[in-house]
Amino acid sequence: MVITCRNAVDLIPDYLSASISASAAVPFGTHINGCADCAAILRTYRKTIELTRGFLHRQDLALRPDGNFSCHETGSDSFQLTR
């Protein structure tokens, strides 16, 4: 299986969530290891996740001690801030 840059970018979320198929994992890894552009996109995805988690963690710590706000997942890809 040959992975193009477009295929590799499409597979990044599956790779990061460990849900990439076994048949795509090796070709994906081979492509990422040989393609500087796709490797950079993968690093960007990882950094975005890291920064978002850090932001949400800081917000959680900043808002909870005074009891005014809490952040709840809405079941979609968004969050709802409630009093």
Secondary structure, 3 states (H helix, E strand, C coil): CCCCHHHHHHHHHHHHCCCCCHHHHHHHHHHHHHCHHHHHHHHHHHHHHHHHHHHHHHHHHHHCCCCCCEEEECCCCCEEEEC
